[in-house]
Amino acid sequence: STEGKDEASAAENTPPRVPQGKVGERSSILCSGQFFFEYLVVVSLKKVSEGRYEPKISYQFPKRENLLKGQREEEERLLKAIPLFCFPDGNNWAPVSEFSSETFSFVLTNVDGSRKIGYCRRLLPSGRGVRLPEVFCIISCLGCFGLFSKILDEVEKRRQISMAVIYPFMQGLRESPFPAPGKTVTIKSFIPESGTELIELTRPVDAHLEHVEFQALLQRLSPHLILHIFASAVLERRLIFLAQELSVLSQCIHAVAALLYPFTWAHTYIPVVPECLLDTVCCPTPFMVGIQLRHLERVLEQPMEEALMVDLCEGKIIRAVGDEEQILPVKLQNEMLMALTKHNYNNNVLTSEQVNALVSEAFVHFFVRLVGHYPSHIKWGRSGPGAFQERSFCKALSSKSCRRFLKKFVKTNMFSLFIEEAEKSRIPPEGNG
C-alpha cells in the first residue's frame, strides 16, 4: 500500500528524547506544562477483502475540532500514520477467540523536529466467539514507558466493562499535572460496581531511564553481544533487530538507544517497522530498526549495505561487519564486561530500577573516561559561543587504543550535536552575572 508507505515515511522515526544538557531541559520544560497525553485513539481492523483488513482509527479522545488550519494538517498527517504503527504486521488477520494482550511503543517526528511517542496496548475486546484485536494508543510528547504501561493497564481494565468508563478516567488524567521525577500524582476514578478508586502514578527518580527496561536486553543477549551492539551504535552504523513480538522489539531497541546516554541517536529509528516500510533496510545512512522475525527472508533478499543483524529470540548475531570486537578500547571493554556480569541480573533479586541504574552507570562511566575531559578543550572568547579544539582533545588521552577510538567517535553525528550544545552553553563565571 503505497499510500500508507508515504504516510509512514512522512512520520520518520527518531528515538525518545534523552535529557542532554540544555536541549533536554528545554524539551522537558516544553512538556512539563502540558497534559499527560495529547490524545487516546483506538485503532480497529476494518475488512477490505477476504482475509485482508486495514487498520483505521475508530475512536479518538479528545476530538480535534478546534485546531488552526496548519495544526490540523500536521495532526492529520500524524493521525494517518498512527494505524500503520499500531498494526505494523501487515493486513493479513483472522478473527480469534484468544489473544494475549501486548504493550509496545513507537516514536513519530513532526516536521519541526519535535517528537511524539505512541504507547500501545493491543488486546482482544471482551465478548464471545471470534473477534479481531484492537489497539489502544496514547500519544504523548513525554517519554515514560513504565508510567504509560500502568495507564494502559487501567484502560484495559475499563475496556472489559465498557468504552464509556474509559472516557472519565482519561479526562481525569488529562486534567492532572505531569509529576516531576520521583513524584506521584493521584487520580480519582469511578468504576460502576466498584465505586471510586485512587490511582497513583509515580515517575522514576532518574528521568533519563524512565523509557527504559535494560532487563529486556539482558534476558535475551549475552554481555558480549550487548557490547558488540553498543560498539556498532556508538559508531552510528546500521542496526537491525529481529523478534516475533512487538513488545520485545520496542523494549530492546529503546534499551540500546539508552545505552548511548548522555548522547542521543540522531538517525532513523523505528522500533517496529511497518510491513510497507521494510525497504528501510536498503538505506545507505545509519538506522536502528526492529523487524518481525517472519520478514527475515524478505529482509535478507534486499540489497543491503553492511549492517549488524541481531536475532533477539535466539540471542545471536545473524550478520555482522566483522570488526565489532575491535571497536572499543580493550581495557574499557573488559571493565564494562565485568560490570555486566557482576550481578546475576536475571534472578529477580534486583528491581528493574536497580538493574537500570547499574547498567546505565557502567556505560556512562565508559563515556566519562573517554570524553569527560571535553570542557577543558573548549576555547572561550570574550563573548559568543566557544570553539572546540578537536586535536588537543584527542591527544589528551595517554592510551593509544583510546585515542584511536576517539578519532572515530568525534566524527559521529551524536558527538557533534553534543559538542555544539556545549559550545553554546557557557556558564558565566560567578560575579559576572
One Martini backbone bead per residue (centre of mass of N, CA, C, O) as a GRO file, in nm:
protein
  433
    1SER     BB    1   0.085   0.044   0.031
    2THR     BB    2   0.174   0.352  -0.069
    3GLU     BB    3   0.021   0.543   0.106
    4GLY     BB    4   0.122   0.433   0.376
    5LYS     BB    5   0.420   0.478   0.317
    6ASP     BB    6   0.420   0.787   0.308
    7GLU     BB    7   0.314   0.834   0.591
    8ALA     BB    8   0.538   0.682   0.742
    9SER     BB    9   0.774   0.848   0.628
   10ALA     BB   10   0.677   1.120   0.732
   11ALA     BB   11   0.695   0.963   1.019
   12GLU     BB   12   0.979   0.973   1.103
   13ASN     BB   13   1.202   0.801   1.315
   14THR     BB   14   1.290   0.870   1.657
   15PRO     BB   15   1.407   0.886   1.956
   16PRO     BB   16   1.379   0.932   2.258
   17ARG     BB   17   1.416   1.167   2.472
   18VAL     BB   18   1.727   1.282   2.600
   19PRO     BB   19   1.873   1.424   2.836
   20GLN     BB   20   2.089   1.713   2.726
   21GLY     BB   21   2.136   1.943   2.880
   22LYS     BB   22   1.969   2.200   2.741
   23VAL     BB   23   1.784   2.040   2.557
   24GLY     BB   24   1.634   1.875   2.770
   25GLU     BB   25   1.528   2.111   2.932
   26ARG     BB   26   1.357   2.228   2.710
   27SER     BB   27   1.174   1.984   2.660
   28SER     BB   28   1.062   1.956   2.953
   29ILE     BB   29   0.930   2.232   2.959
   30LEU     BB   30   0.737   2.192   2.727
   31CYS     BB   31   0.594   1.941   2.884
   32SER     BB   32   0.529   2.016   3.188
   33GLY     BB   33   0.274   2.208   3.107
   34GLN     BB   34   0.138   1.962   3.007
   35PHE     BB   35  -0.009   1.702   2.924
   36PHE     BB   36   0.015   1.373   2.949
   37PHE     BB   37  -0.167   1.386   2.684
   38GLU     BB   38  -0.317   1.430   2.371
   39TYR     BB   39  -0.422   1.129   2.285
   40LEU     BB   40  -0.673   0.883   2.228
   41VAL     BB   41  -0.666   0.582   2.036
   42VAL     BB   42  -0.857   0.362   1.831
   43VAL     BB   43  -0.754   0.065   1.659
   44SER     BB   44  -0.908  -0.092   1.387
   45LEU     BB   45  -1.023  -0.361   1.190
   46LYS     BB   46  -1.097  -0.339   0.844
   47LYS     BB   47  -1.256  -0.478   0.589
   48VAL     BB   48  -1.158  -0.531   0.242
   49SER     BB   49  -1.115  -0.846   0.223
   50GLU     BB   50  -1.044  -1.157   0.217
   51GLY     BB   51  -0.830  -1.154   0.494
   52ARG     BB   52  -0.838  -0.830   0.472
   53TYR     BB   53  -0.703  -0.560   0.669
   54GLU     BB   54  -0.757  -0.225   0.796
   55PRO     BB   55  -0.629   0.023   0.977
   56LYS     BB   56  -0.844   0.222   1.198
   57ILE     BB   57  -0.984   0.494   1.336
   58SER     BB   58  -1.261   0.464   1.587
   59TYR     BB   59  -1.129   0.651   1.820
   60GLN     BB   60  -1.130   0.986   1.984
   61PHE     BB   61  -0.930   1.145   2.249
   62PRO     BB   62  -0.988   1.422   2.190
   63LYS     BB   63  -1.131   1.615   1.989
   64ARG     BB   64  -1.020   1.802   1.669
   65GLU     BB   65  -1.183   2.095   1.608
   66ASN     BB   66  -0.985   2.350   1.735
   67LEU     BB   67  -0.792   2.378   1.503
   68LEU     BB   68  -0.572   2.499   1.315
   69LYS     BB   69  -0.490   2.450   0.999
   70GLY     BB   70  -0.189   2.372   1.032
   71GLN     BB   71  -0.235   2.174   1.262
   72ARG     BB   72  -0.434   1.988   1.118
   73GLU     BB   73  -0.239   1.879   0.904
   74GLU     BB   74  -0.035   1.757   1.099
   75GLU     BB   75  -0.238   1.578   1.248
   76GLU     BB   76  -0.335   1.415   1.005
   77ARG     BB   77  -0.066   1.286   0.937
   78LEU     BB   78  -0.033   1.138   1.206
   79LEU     BB   79  -0.308   0.987   1.206
   80LYS     BB   80  -0.235   0.819   0.950
   81ALA     BB   81   0.021   0.670   1.075
   82ILE     BB   82  -0.067   0.521   1.335
   83PRO     BB   83  -0.200   0.251   1.231
   84LEU     BB   84   0.069   0.129   1.115
   85PHE     BB   85   0.206   0.114   1.411
   86CYS     BB   86  -0.020  -0.067   1.545
   87PHE     BB   87  -0.011  -0.250   1.254
   88PRO     BB   88   0.287  -0.364   1.130
   89ASP     BB   89   0.197  -0.676   1.029
   90GLY     BB   90  -0.028  -0.605   0.841
   91ASN     BB   91  -0.338  -0.742   0.671
   92ASN     BB   92  -0.324  -1.040   0.790
   93TRP     BB   93  -0.623  -1.153   0.932
   94ALA     BB   94  -0.796  -1.325   1.206
   95PRO     BB   95  -1.029  -1.420   1.390
   96VAL     BB   96  -1.033  -1.457   1.752
   97SER     BB   97  -1.063  -1.594   2.093
   98GLU     BB   98  -0.747  -1.560   2.150
   99PHE     BB   99  -0.535  -1.302   2.325
  100SER     BB  100  -0.241  -1.158   2.408
  101SER     BB  101  -0.158  -0.889   2.547
  102GLU     BB  102   0.030  -0.594   2.424
  103THR     BB  103   0.328  -0.386   2.466
  104PHE     BB  104   0.413  -0.080   2.287
  105SER     BB  105   0.629   0.146   2.091
  106PHE     BB  106   0.647   0.471   1.928
  107VAL     BB  107   0.797   0.720   1.698
  108LEU     BB  108   0.726   1.062   1.611
  109THR     BB  109   0.812   1.309   1.362
  110ASN     BB  110   0.803   1.623   1.309
  111VAL     BB  111   0.876   1.880   1.105
  112ASP     BB  112   1.009   2.046   1.365
  113GLY     BB  113   1.135   1.782   1.544
  114SER     BB  114   0.927   1.694   1.713
  115ARG     BB  115   0.804   1.451   1.957
  116LYS     BB  116   0.613   1.145   1.951
  117ILE     BB  117   0.454   0.902   2.155
  118GLY     BB  118   0.341   0.562   2.121
  119TYR     BB  119   0.121   0.390   2.334
  120CYS     BB  120   0.057   0.034   2.328
  121ARG     BB  121  -0.248  -0.175   2.336
  122ARG     BB  122  -0.305  -0.506   2.254
  123LEU     BB  123  -0.643  -0.635   2.223
  124LEU     BB  124  -0.928  -0.817   2.323
  125PRO     BB  125  -1.233  -0.780   2.316
  126SER     BB  126  -1.489  -0.836   2.484
  127GLY     BB  127  -1.649  -1.162   2.448
  128ARG     BB  128  -1.778  -1.374   2.202
  129GLY     BB  129  -1.601  -1.545   2.015
  130VAL     BB  130  -1.482  -1.420   1.728
  131ARG     BB  131  -1.218  -1.163   1.706
  132LEU     BB  132  -1.062  -0.855   1.683
  133PRO     BB  133  -0.810  -0.677   1.743
  134GLU     BB  134  -0.707  -0.389   1.935
  135VAL     BB  135  -0.580  -0.045   1.970
  136PHE     BB  136  -0.440   0.136   2.232
  137CYS     BB  137  -0.341   0.484   2.187
  138ILE     BB  138  -0.098   0.696   2.333
  139ILE     BB  139  -0.029   1.037   2.286
  140SER     BB  140   0.303   1.172   2.357
  141CYS     BB  141   0.586   1.382   2.464
  142LEU     BB  142   0.637   1.163   2.685
  143GLY     BB  143   0.907   0.968   2.828
  144CYS     BB  144   0.724   0.689   2.997
  145PHE     BB  145   0.669   0.368   3.000
  146GLY     BB  146   0.576   0.275   3.284
  147LEU     BB  147   0.345   0.479   3.321
  148PHE     BB  148   0.181   0.400   3.056
  149SER     BB  149   0.136   0.105   3.128
  150LYS     BB  150  -0.046   0.168   3.370
  151ILE     BB  151  -0.261   0.319   3.212
  152LEU     BB  152  -0.326   0.074   3.022
  153ASP     BB  153  -0.432  -0.107   3.245
  154GLU     BB  154  -0.677   0.074   3.306
  155VAL     BB  155  -0.799   0.068   3.026
  156GLU     BB  156  -0.836  -0.240   3.008
  157LYS     BB  157  -1.021  -0.270   3.252
  158ARG     BB  158  -1.246  -0.084   3.130
  159ARG     BB  159  -1.297  -0.233   2.861
  160GLN     BB  160  -1.440  -0.480   2.998
  161ILE     BB  161  -1.688  -0.304   3.055
  162SER     BB  162  -1.653  -0.005   2.895
  163MET     BB  163  -1.593   0.266   2.703
  164ALA     BB  164  -1.735   0.479   2.893
  165VAL     BB  165  -1.514   0.441   3.134
  166ILE     BB  166  -1.265   0.575   2.998
  167TYR     BB  167  -1.326   0.876   2.966
  168PRO     BB  168  -1.311   0.985   3.269
  169PHE     BB  169  -1.022   0.890   3.316
  170MET     BB  170  -0.882   1.059   3.088
  171GLN     BB  171  -0.983   1.330   3.189
  172GLY     BB  172  -0.840   1.320   3.464
  173LEU     BB  173  -0.555   1.296   3.342
  174ARG     BB  174  -0.560   1.562   3.170
  175GLU     BB  175  -0.599   1.743   3.447
  176SER     BB  176  -0.323   1.650   3.528
  177PRO     BB  177  -0.019   1.676   3.642
  178PHE     BB  178   0.298   1.622   3.558
  179PRO     BB  179   0.530   1.467   3.719
  180ALA     BB  180   0.805   1.476   3.876
  181PRO     BB  181   1.075   1.333   3.946
  182GLY     BB  182   0.967   1.108   4.207
  183LYS     BB  183   0.671   1.173   4.170
  184THR     BB  184   0.314   1.193   4.254
  185VAL     BB  185  -0.005   1.111   4.113
  186THR     BB  186  -0.357   1.145   4.185
  187ILE     BB  187  -0.639   0.954   4.063
  188LYS     BB  188  -0.970   0.976   4.023
  189SER     BB  189  -1.196   0.682   3.993
  190PHE     BB  190  -1.492   0.564   3.846
  191ILE     BB  191  -1.657   0.244   3.903
  192PRO     BB  192  -1.881   0.044   3.841
  193GLU     BB  193  -1.944  -0.141   4.146
  194SER     BB  194  -1.660  -0.016   4.289
  195GLY     BB  195  -1.623   0.283   4.269
  196THR     BB  196  -1.381   0.477   4.402
  197GLU     BB  197  -1.055   0.534   4.277
  198LEU     BB  198  -0.703   0.536   4.349
  199ILE     BB  199  -0.443   0.653   4.133
  200GLU     BB  200  -0.096   0.592   4.123
  201LEU     BB  201   0.160   0.803   3.968
  202THR     BB  202   0.508   0.731   3.917
  203ARG     BB  203   0.816   0.872   3.883
  204PRO     BB  204   1.120   0.832   3.828
  205VAL     BB  205   1.405   0.976   3.935
  206ASP     BB  206   1.542   0.889   3.662
  207ALA     BB  207   1.461   1.034   3.369
  208HIS     BB  208   1.658   0.878   3.154
  209LEU     BB  209   1.511   0.579   3.251
  210GLU     BB  210   1.182   0.588   3.186
  211HIS     BB  211   1.213   0.428   2.884
  212VAL     BB  212   1.346   0.169   3.037
  213GLU     BB  213   1.455  -0.197   2.986
  214PHE     BB  214   1.734  -0.374   3.038
  215GLN     BB  215   1.631  -0.658   3.098
  216ALA     BB  216   1.541  -0.730   2.808
  217LEU     BB  217   1.837  -0.759   2.708
  218LEU     BB  218   1.964  -0.956   2.929
  219GLN     BB  219   1.765  -1.198   2.860
  220ARG     BB  220   1.873  -1.226   2.540
  221LEU     BB  221   2.175  -1.124   2.591
  222SER     BB  222   2.494  -1.116   2.601
  223PRO     BB  223   2.736  -0.907   2.704
  224HIS     BB  224   2.901  -0.933   2.443
  225LEU     BB  225   2.672  -0.852   2.246
  226ILE     BB  226   2.605  -0.580   2.369
  227LEU     BB  227   2.887  -0.459   2.296
  228HIS     BB  228   2.862  -0.488   1.990
  229ILE     BB  229   2.616  -0.305   1.965
  230PHE     BB  230   2.732  -0.055   2.100
  231ALA     BB  231   2.970  -0.016   1.903
  232SER     BB  232   2.788   0.030   1.654
  233ALA     BB  233   2.624   0.271   1.768
  234VAL     BB  234   2.864   0.466   1.830
  235LEU     BB  235   2.934   0.455   1.501
  236GLU     BB  236   2.675   0.473   1.335
  237ARG     BB  237   2.526   0.224   1.232
  238ARG     BB  238   2.358  -0.055   1.113
  239LEU     BB  239   2.053  -0.173   1.280
  240ILE     BB  240   1.903  -0.505   1.323
  241PHE     BB  241   1.607  -0.625   1.470
  242LEU     BB  242   1.478  -0.949   1.580
  243ALA     BB  243   1.127  -1.041   1.633
  244GLN     BB  244   0.806  -1.134   1.707
  245GLU     BB  245   0.760  -0.928   1.926
  246LEU     BB  246   0.682  -0.602   1.978
  247SER     BB  247   0.776  -0.567   2.273
  248VAL     BB  248   1.067  -0.663   2.232
  249LEU     BB  249   1.156  -0.460   2.024
  250SER     BB  250   1.094  -0.193   2.174
  251GLN     BB  251   1.254  -0.248   2.434
  252CYS     BB  252   1.539  -0.310   2.312
  253ILE     BB  253   1.577  -0.045   2.147
  254HIS     BB  254   1.551   0.154   2.377
  255ALA     BB  255   1.792   0.035   2.532
  256VAL     BB  256   2.013   0.090   2.323
  257ALA     BB  257   1.973   0.398   2.308
  258ALA     BB  258   2.033   0.437   2.625
  259LEU     BB  259   2.342   0.357   2.622
  260LEU     BB  260   2.428   0.654   2.495
  261TYR     BB  261   2.427   0.799   2.738
  262PRO     BB  262   2.441   1.147   2.676
  263PHE     BB  263   2.365   1.051   2.405
  264THR     BB  264   2.203   1.070   2.071
  265TRP     BB  265   2.019   0.927   1.846
  266ALA     BB  266   2.008   1.087   1.501
  267HIS     BB  267   1.852   0.867   1.345
  268THR     BB  268   1.695   0.629   1.224
  269TYR     BB  269   1.397   0.514   1.425
  270ILE     BB  270   1.235   0.182   1.432
  271PRO     BB  271   1.111  -0.042   1.646
  272VAL     BB  272   0.860  -0.090   1.431
  273VAL     BB  273   0.830  -0.205   1.116
  274PRO     BB  274   0.636  -0.165   0.876
  275GLU     BB  275   0.581  -0.358   0.609
  276CYS     BB  276   0.584  -0.104   0.399
  277LEU     BB  277   0.907  -0.038   0.523
  278LEU     BB  278   1.134  -0.263   0.466
  279ASP     BB  279   1.329  -0.083   0.272
  280THR     BB  280   1.498   0.062   0.494
  281VAL     BB  281   1.746  -0.148   0.476
  282CYS     BB  282   1.866   0.020   0.211
  283CYS     BB  283   1.994   0.231   0.357
  284PRO     BB  284   2.295   0.424   0.370
  285THR     BB  285   2.215   0.515   0.636
  286PRO     BB  286   2.169   0.527   0.952
  287PHE     BB  287   2.012   0.264   1.165
  288MET     BB  288   1.730   0.167   1.392
  289VAL     BB  289   1.565  -0.151   1.373
  290GLY     BB  290   1.250  -0.334   1.381
  291ILE     BB  291   1.178  -0.685   1.297
  292GLN     BB  292   0.990  -0.928   1.209
  293LEU     BB  293   1.085  -1.254   1.174
  294ARG     BB  294   0.895  -1.324   0.922
  295HIS     BB  295   1.083  -1.110   0.739
  296LEU     BB  296   1.373  -1.217   0.695
  297GLU     BB  297   1.387  -1.303   0.396
  298ARG     BB  298   1.314  -1.028   0.277
  299VAL     BB  299   1.558  -0.882   0.399
  300LEU     BB  300   1.789  -1.064   0.273
  301GLU     BB  301   1.704  -0.977  -0.030
  302GLN     BB  302   1.807  -0.712   0.013
  303PRO     BB  303   2.009  -0.438  -0.086
  304MET     BB  304   2.260  -0.427   0.144
  305GLU     BB  305   2.442  -0.288   0.356
  306GLU     BB  306   2.621  -0.279   0.610
  307ALA     BB  307   2.523  -0.484   0.901
  308LEU     BB  308   2.360  -0.543   1.209
  309MET     BB  309   2.217  -0.863   1.299
  310VAL     BB  310   1.958  -0.937   1.546
  311ASP     BB  311   1.849  -1.217   1.736
  312LEU     BB  312   1.633  -1.210   2.012
  313CYS     BB  313   1.540  -1.511   2.038
  314GLU     BB  314   1.842  -1.650   2.008
  315GLY     BB  315   2.084  -1.464   2.083
  316LYS     BB  316   2.201  -1.360   1.788
  317ILE     BB  317   2.414  -1.316   1.513
  318ILE     BB  318   2.361  -1.299   1.163
  319ARG     BB  319   2.504  -1.017   1.096
  320ALA     BB  320   2.831  -0.873   1.020
  321VAL     BB  321   3.120  -0.693   0.978
  322GLY     BB  322   3.373  -0.810   1.205
  323ASP     BB  323   3.491  -0.558   1.414
  324GLU     BB  324   3.339  -0.536   1.695
  325GLU     BB  325   3.574  -0.628   1.896
  326GLN     BB  326   3.774  -0.363   1.807
  327ILE     BB  327   3.641  -0.084   1.878
  328LEU     BB  328   3.689  -0.098   2.172
  329PRO     BB  329   3.868  -0.047   2.429
  330VAL     BB  330   3.983  -0.308   2.603
  331LYS     BB  331   3.975  -0.212   2.898
  332LEU     BB  332   3.683  -0.095   2.889
  333GLN     BB  333   3.545  -0.349   2.790
  334ASN     BB  334   3.616  -0.524   3.041
  335GLU     BB  335   3.477  -0.347   3.249
  336MET     BB  336   3.190  -0.380   3.130
  337LEU     BB  337   3.176  -0.686   3.147
  338MET     BB  338   3.198  -0.698   3.452
  339ALA     BB  339   2.946  -0.526   3.512
  340LEU     BB  340   2.746  -0.728   3.351
  341THR     BB  341   2.843  -0.998   3.535
  342LYS     BB  342   2.826  -0.937   3.842
  343HIS     BB  343   2.526  -0.963   3.807
  344ASN     BB  344   2.228  -1.143   3.840
  345TYR     BB  345   1.981  -1.006   3.652
  346ASN     BB  346   1.781  -1.286   3.626
  347ASN     BB  347   1.693  -1.343   3.956
  348ASN     BB  348   1.501  -1.106   4.087
  349VAL     BB  349   1.655  -0.934   4.311
  350LEU     BB  350   1.634  -0.701   4.129
  351THR     BB  351   1.514  -0.425   4.032
  352SER     BB  352   1.459  -0.244   3.752
  353GLU     BB  353   1.594   0.013   3.865
  354GLN     BB  354   1.863  -0.122   3.948
  355VAL     BB  355   1.940  -0.225   3.674
  356ASN     BB  356   1.939   0.046   3.528
  357ALA     BB  357   2.155   0.185   3.706
  358LEU     BB  358   2.393  -0.018   3.665
  359VAL     BB  359   2.410  -0.014   3.357
  360SER     BB  360   2.432   0.289   3.309
  361GLU     BB  361   2.689   0.337   3.473
  362ALA     BB  362   2.884   0.174   3.289
  363PHE     BB  363   2.839   0.359   3.032
  364VAL     BB  364   2.897   0.635   3.149
  365HIS     BB  365   3.184   0.569   3.240
  366PHE     BB  366   3.297   0.532   2.959
  367PHE     BB  367   3.249   0.831   2.869
  368VAL     BB  368   3.403   0.973   3.092
  369ARG     BB  369   3.683   0.848   3.028
  370LEU     BB  370   3.687   0.958   2.721
  371VAL     BB  371   3.508   1.266   2.737
  372GLY     BB  372   3.523   1.427   3.020
  373HIS     BB  373   3.747   1.654   2.904
  374TYR     BB  374   3.598   1.861   2.710
  375PRO     BB  375   3.578   2.144   2.858
  376SER     BB  376   3.906   2.198   2.834
  377HIS     BB  377   3.848   2.208   2.488
  378ILE     BB  378   3.710   2.492   2.518
  379LYS     BB  379   3.726   2.795   2.355
  380TRP     BB  380   3.703   3.118   2.498
  381GLY     BB  381   3.583   3.408   2.447
  382ARG     BB  382   3.433   3.696   2.541
  383SER     BB  383   3.213   3.603   2.330
  384GLY     BB  384   3.010   3.372   2.259
  385PRO     BB  385   3.092   3.093   2.133
  386GLY     BB  386   3.271   2.824   2.140
  387ALA     BB  387   3.578   2.626   2.064
  388PHE     BB  388   3.659   2.321   1.957
  389GLN     BB  389   3.954   2.112   2.031
  390GLU     BB  390   4.009   1.826   1.880
  391ARG     BB  391   4.313   1.752   1.890
  392SER     BB  392   4.369   1.798   2.195
  393PHE     BB  393   4.148   1.604   2.291
  394CYS     BB  394   4.271   1.340   2.167
  395LYS     BB  395   4.572   1.375   2.288
  396ALA     BB  396   4.504   1.365   2.605
  397LEU     BB  397   4.528   1.067   2.576
  398SER     BB  398   4.745   0.802   2.659
  399SER     BB  399   4.588   0.592   2.511
  400LYS     BB  400   4.594   0.453   2.204
  401SER     BB  401   4.312   0.312   2.185
  402CYS     BB  402   4.152   0.563   2.273
  403ARG     BB  403   4.242   0.751   2.045
  404ARG     BB  404   4.140   0.580   1.811
  405PHE     BB  405   3.842   0.592   1.893
  406LEU     BB  406   3.806   0.902   1.915
  407LYS     BB  407   3.854   0.974   1.612
  408LYS     BB  408   3.579   0.844   1.537
  409PHE     BB  409   3.372   0.966   1.741
  410VAL     BB  410   3.403   1.277   1.657
  411LYS     BB  411   3.248   1.209   1.368
  412THR     BB  412   2.987   1.197   1.492
  413ASN     BB  413   2.675   1.320   1.531
  414MET     BB  414   2.642   1.294   1.842
  415PHE     BB  415   2.896   1.454   1.913
  416SER     BB  416   2.842   1.716   1.761
  417LEU     BB  417   2.579   1.791   1.911
  418PHE     BB  418   2.700   1.797   2.193
  419ILE     BB  419   2.917   2.020   2.134
  420GLU     BB  420   2.738   2.243   2.030
  421GLU     BB  421   2.591   2.273   2.300
  422ALA     BB  422   2.847   2.339   2.468
  423GLU     BB  423   2.931   2.599   2.304
  424LYS     BB  424   2.653   2.751   2.397
  425SER     BB  425   2.677   2.673   2.733
  426ARG     BB  426   2.789   2.903   2.894
  427ILE     BB  427   2.901   2.967   3.217
  428PRO     BB  428   2.915   3.223   3.400
  429PRO     BB  429   3.098   3.365   3.611
  430GLU     BB  430   3.098   3.454   3.910
  431GLY     BB  431   2.988   3.797   3.928
  432ASN     BB  432   2.894   3.846   3.603
  433GLY     BB  433   2.564   3.827   3.599
   0.00000   0.00000   0.00000
